[in-house]
Structure formats: C-alpha cells, structure tokens
Amino acid sequence: MIYGEKTDRARLIDFEIRHEKSLPAAARHADDLLVFLLDMVGRVPNRQWLPFAICFLRAYNDAAVIRELQKRLVVPSGLALI
C-alpha cells in the first residue's frame, strides 16, 4: 500500500512475484522493493529515478527490509560478475 497524505488516498501495489514460503518476511519485502525499483528505472526519466527511488525508500521506513534490499543491490565482482 502507498498512502498519499496530500490526497488522503491509499493505493495497493501488486508486485506480481511469487516468493518461496520459507523466506523470512523481510527478504520477501526486499524482493518486492527490488522489483519496484527496477521497474521504476525503466519508466521514470533518467534524472528523476534516483530522487523518486530515495523518496520511496525513505517513506517505506522499514530498516530490516532496507538492509535486505542493500544485499541485493551489490554489484558482483570477479567470477560472480561474469
């Protein structure tokens, strides 16, 4: 759900991904956020996607999920990069 204070409206977001049931909630939520951010990169103009992403993540405000997301945003190096 995303809530807009100015409009007093809530919107439901469906990320349309399936999770392994054994994954902890924070890992599932981090996967959802990653899908959202990747989709945003493809839809938002180049100069706006970073400020939009930062604003969204600050509003999300769940430290455990953000820590999990950070693990998924590391660019691999060495053989993992290949």
Secondary structure, DSSP 8 states (H G I E B T S, - for coil): -EEETTTTEEE---------TTS-HHHHHHHHHHHHHHHHHHHS-HHHHHHHHHHHHHHH--HHHHHHHHHHT----GGGT-
